[in-house]
Amino acid sequence: MKKVIPFAINLALLITLVFLSYFTQKTESAQLLLLFFFSFAAYIAILKFYNDEKFYRLNFWSSIILRLAVLFALPFLTQDFYRFVWDGQLLRLGFDPFAHRPESYMVAGVQIEGIDASLYQKLASQQLYSIYPPFCQSIFGIACKIFPTDIYKAVLVMKGFVFLFELGTIWMLSLLLKRFNLPKNRIFIYALNPLCIIEFCGNLHFDAGMIFFTLLVIYLLVINRTLLASVFMAMAFCIKLLPAIFIPLLLKPFGFRKTFDIAFLGLVVAAIFSLPFVYKVEQIIHIFESLEFFYNQLEFNASFYYLIKYFIFKFAGIHHLLLVQKAIIGMFLLVLLYLTFFTSKQVIKLPVRMMWALFAFLLLSPAVFPWYTIALLALGLFSNYRFPVIWTMLVPLSYLNYQTVLSSENTWIIVLEYVLVLGFVVFELISKRNLIDGNISSIEKTVELTTR
């Protein structure tokens, strides 16, 4: 009976994720949240009761099977993949995806194989230039080159890359946990997380690649392979610029000269890789125009950003976006300076410092989509704090706001999410306990945040 229960719980997790991926629409809020609730209940049960050495093989193969199970479903919580196909078709036929907005092709009546009104109507950003970086664009192009007339099969090719990234992430986490002398079963905090499985292998978000390359960079830095670390840092930049916020954290463990060399070489390699895709000033202007829109106009599921914006409006009497941005940047820089110069310089504590930096970044961001929290989850494995797990459990509440325009979010949903997340952070900091692994003070302190 004892052997049947963990198998049954893993099976229950599989069933809920299959129902989420294949039989649920983003507008079916009750079904969506109920399935997420049951999937996380199974996940927590595994971590709490069936995550020791004798269940390692079962949980490992379960993490692979769960990803394969959702791999063949079309993304159901996002329409971004239609833009992936749009850009991929342009690349396949030799067009520049950064040159024109999708609406320009429709207005001009340009005839391009694979680009038509049907695909155009499904795009969520018809008036914006593409913002997807070179590494992603290359995957889009490959997928559409292999299957130029079949969107579903092209998406499967893209998902294949994400699946490989996920396998790489699990591998990197395993190597790093072993390197830091931490329990290897911690890997399942990431590998079995329902949000991670749904958002990456289900909904096709390329943050999976960014996480893999970032962890690879950490591993290479730990074993003192800084040249290779710079190269793979460039790969992370070519998927998403977010890892750039971690560069200052290298100053204390590696010194200014080595940090400069790592960052400079990484930027040079990223620029070289980008040249086949971005080689005109006009393209750079277009990319920054779209990025400016997303940073200045797109607001979703934010916390401190909304509070700062509210109080500036309340006391200044105007919607002063520039002032809000200055306040946000100033607050984040203060956190980053503290983490850079007033925390431990040991290399093995780098992932934990990165976790806190990313946590501060997300709290101050104007848009926090559910999959943004998964990088925090991965870095959290190297700390003894489990608030990233709690956040991944609560952030699906924001899916309720997918049914409305982003400017009319339900404030109470956001308040509930962040009060519970921040409350759990405070609970862990004060009590030195977490509800998943046990007492923080009684387990490994190898990577615990410290000011020593």
N, C-alpha and C positions, 0 to 999 in steps of 0.2 A: 504493500500500500504506500509506503514511504517513497518508493521509486516512481509510482504512478502519479502522485500529486504534482511534482515539479514538471513532469511531462505534460500533464493536463493543463497546468498554468501556462506553459509555453504555447500549447495548442490554442488556448483561449486568447492569448495575445495575437497569435497568427490570425485567428478568425476575425477578431475585431479590426485588425489592420486591413484585412482583405475587404471587409464590409465598408470601411472608411474609403478605401481606394477605388473600389469598383461600383459601389452601390449607394454612394452618398454625394449629394450636391452641396456646394458651399452655402446655398440658401436654406438648406434643411437644418436649421440651427439646433433643434432639439436632438435629432439623430446624431448630428456632428459631435455635440458636446457629450452626449451619452456614451458614444463609442470611444471618444477620447478618455472619458472617465474610467470605463472598464479596461481599456488598454493600459492606462497608467496604474490602475489597481493591480493588474497582473504583473506589471513591471516592478512595482514597489514590493510586491509579495516575493518575487524572485530575488531581488536584491537583499531583502530582509531575512529570508528564511532558506533560500536555495542558491547561495552564491559562494559556496566553499569549494575546496579542491575536487571533491567527488562529483560536483555538478558542472565542472569547468567545460568539459567536452560537450555536454548537452547544451549549455548556454552559448558556447562558441558556434556550434552548427546552427543553432536556432537563430543567432544574429545574422548569419549568412542567408538562411532560408527566408527569413522575414523580409530581407531586402530584395531577394529574387521574387518573392510573392507579389510585391507591389510594383515591381519594375515594368510590368506589361500593361499597366493602367495609364490612360492619358491623365495628365495633371488635372486635378479637379478643384484646387483652391486658388489657382492662378491662371492667367491667360498669357503670361510672359512667353511661353514656348512658341506662340504664334509669331512673335517678333523674332525669336531665334530662327525660325524657319524663313521668315521674310529676309533677314540679313544673310542667311545661308544661301538662299536662292540668288541673291544679288552677287555674292562672292563667287558662286559656282559659274556664273555667266560673265564674270570679269567686271562687274559693276562695283563701285565703291559704296559700302553701306553707310559711310559717314558723310557722303556728299549731299544727299537730299533727304528731306522728310518723306515719309510714306505718302502723305497727301499730295506731294508734288508729282509723284508718278501717276496718281489717279487723275489729277487736274489736267496734266499734260497729255493724258491718254497714251502713255508709253506702253508698248506691248512687250512684256517680259515673261518668258516661260516660267510658270510656277508662281507668278505674281498676278493676282487678279482681285476683283472686287470682293469675292467671297472671303479670301484671306485678309484683305484690308479691313473688312467690317469686324473682324475678330481681334484686331489690334487694340491694345489699351492706351497706346501713346502714338496716335496717328499724326499729331502735330509736332512731334519731337524727333530730333536727330538721334541716331543710335548712341547709347552710352556703354554698350557692352565692349569690354577691352579685348585686345588682340588674341589672347589665349582662347577666350570664349568664342570669338569670331572664327578662329581656325577650326574649332569643333563644329560650329554651325555649318561652315563650308564643307567639311568632310562628310557630315551627315547628309546634306542635300546633294552632294556629289554622288553618294552611294545610292540614295533613293530620291531622285529629283521630282518624282510625281506622287509620292506617298508620304503624307505628313506623319502618319502614325509610325511608319517604319523609320523615318528620319528622326523622330523623337526618341525611338527606341535606341538608335545609335548614340544619340546624345546621352541618354540615360545609362548606356553602357560605360561611357567615360565617367559619369558620376559614380556608378557602382565600383569602378576601379579605384577612384579616389577614396571611396569609403573603405575598401579593402586596405588601401595604403594607410589610411588613418588608423584603422584598427591595428595594423602592423606597427606603425610608429608609436602608438600608445603603449603597445606591448613592450617594445624596446626601451622606451623611456621609463616605464614603471619598473622594469628590471634594472635599468641603470641607476635609478634613484632608490632602489631597494624598497619599493612599495609593493603591497599585495597585488599580484597579477589579476586577481578577480575584480579589481576596480575597473578594469576595461569594460565590463558589462554595464557600468553606469552610463557609458556612451553607447556601446554596441547594441543594447536592447532598448534604448530610449525611443518611445513611440514617435515623438515629435521629430527626432532625427531621421528615423526611417521614412516617415511620411513626407517630410519636406524635401529630403534629398533624393532618394530613389523613387519616391512617389511623385513629388511636384517639381522635380528637375531644377533645383537651385545650385548654382555653381560655387556657392560658398563652400561646398564640400571640397572643392579643389584648393581653395584658399586655406582651409583648415589643414589639409594634408601637407601642403608645402610649408606652412608655418611650423607644424610639428617637426617636419623633416629638417628645417632650419635650426630649430632648437636642439635636435639630436646632434646635428653636425657641429654646432657650437659647443655642445657638451663634450664631444670627443675631439675638439680642437681642430676641426676641418673647416676653417673659416673661409677659404676660397670657394669650396663647394657650397657652403652656406650662403654666400653672396649670390651665387648663380640661382639657387632655388628660391632665395628671397625675391629675386627678379621674377620668377615664375608666379609667386604669390601676388606680387604687384600687378602682373599682367592679367590676373583674374579679378582682383579687387585691391584698392589702395589702402584699405583698412590696416594691414600690418605695419604701415609706415608709423603708426602711433607708438609702436614698440621699440623703434630705433633708439630713442633716448635712454631706454632701460638697459641698453648694452654698455653705456658709458662706465658705470661703476665696476662691473665684472671684467671688462675688456680694456678700459682706458680710452682716451679720446682718439688716439691715432688709429688703433685697430677698428674702433667703431666707425670712424670716418671712412676707412678703407672698405669695410664691409658694406656700408650704406652707399658709398660712391660707386663701387663695382656693381652692386645690385642695380642701381639706377641706370648705369651704362648698359648692362646686359638687358635690362627691361627695354631700354630705348632701342637697342639693336634688334631685339625680337619684334618690337612694334613697327619698325621701319617698313616692312612690306604692307602694313595696314594703314599706318599714319605717317605720311611723308610730306604733307602740305600744311601751311599755316592755316588755311581755310578749314581743314579737317579738325585741327586743334580747337579753333574758334567754335565750330559746331558742337564738339564734345563738351566744351566748357559751358556752352549755352544751355545744353540739356542738363548738365550737372548742376548748374545754377538754379534751374527750375526745380529739380528734385530737392536741393538743399533749402531753397528759399520758400517754395510753395507747398511741397509735400509734407503734410503733418499727419502722423498716425500713431496711436498708442504710445504717446510720449508721456513723460512724468514731470521731471524738474523743468524741462523746456516749457511746458504749458504753464507751470507755476510762475516762472520768471517772466514769461510773456504777459501773464495776467497782472502781476504786480507792477510791471513797468507801465502797462496801460492804465492801471488804477491810479498810480501816483504821477505819471507824466501826462496822462490824458490823451495820449496818441498811440497808435500802433507803430512803434518805432522799431522796425525789423533790425536795422543796423545795431541799435543799442542792445537788443536781445542777443544778437550774434556775438557782440563784444563781451557781454556778460557770460555767455556760455563758454566761449573760448578761454576767457580769463579763469573761470572756475576749473575748467579741465586742465589748463596749464599748471595751476596750483597743485592739483592732484598728481599730475605727471612729474612735476618737480620734486614733490615729496617722495614718490616712488622711485625716482631716479637717484636722489642723493641721500635719502634718509632711511633707506631700507637695506637689507643685507646685500653684500656684493657677491655672494656665492652664486656660481653659475647654476647650480641645481635648484636655486630658488627663483630663477628667472621666470618659469611658467606661472608661478603664483603671483608675482609682481605684474605679469602681463594680464592675469585674470582680473586683478583689482583695477588696472588701467582700463581694460575693456568694460568692466562693470560701470565705472564712472562715465565712460564714453557713451554707453547705452542709456544711462540715466539722464544724460544731458542732450541726447539726440532728439531732433524733431520728429523722426520716424523710427519706430522700433517694430519691424515686422517679426512674426514668430520665429522664423529661421535665423534671425540675427542672434538669438540667445544660444544657439547650438555651439558656436565657437567658445562661448563662456563655459558651457558644459564640459567641453573637451579640456580646456585649461584647468577647470575645477578639479579634475581627477588628481592633480598633483598637490592639492591642498587638502585639508581635513574639513573643509566647509562644504555643505551640500545645498546652499541656497540656489546655485545654478539649476540643480535638479528641480527644486520647487518652482523656479521661474518657468522652466519648460512645461511643467504641469499646469501652470496658471495662464500662460500666454495664449493658449487656444481660446480663452475667453474673448480675445480680440477678434476672433473670426466672426463673432456676432455683429461686429461693425462692418463686415464685408457686405452686408445686405443694404447698407446705406452709402451715400456719398461720403468721402473721407472727411468733409468739413462738418458733418453732423454726427459725430461719434457720440455714443452713450457714455457720458462722463462717469457714471456710477460703475460701469464695467472696468474702466481704467483705474478708478480709485480702489476698487476691490482688489484688482490684480496687484497694484503697487503697495498697498497697505500690507497685504499678506506677504509679499516678497520681502519688503524692507523690515517687516516685523520679524520674519524668520532670520534675516541677517542679524538683527539686534539680539534675538534669542541665542543664536549660535555664538556671537561675540561675547555675550555676558555669561551664558551658562557653560560654555565650552562643551556643548553637547550637540550632536545631530541625531536625527531620528532614523537614520539609515545605517550608518556604520558603528554608532555607539558614541562613547565619550571622546571628544576631540583631544582632551588632555591625556587620555590613556592610550591613544594609538600613535602611529608614527608622527614625529614632529620634524622629519627631515626637511620638508618643504614648507613648514608653517611660516606665515608672514611674521617677520621679526624686524626689530630696529637695531639688533645687535651689530 
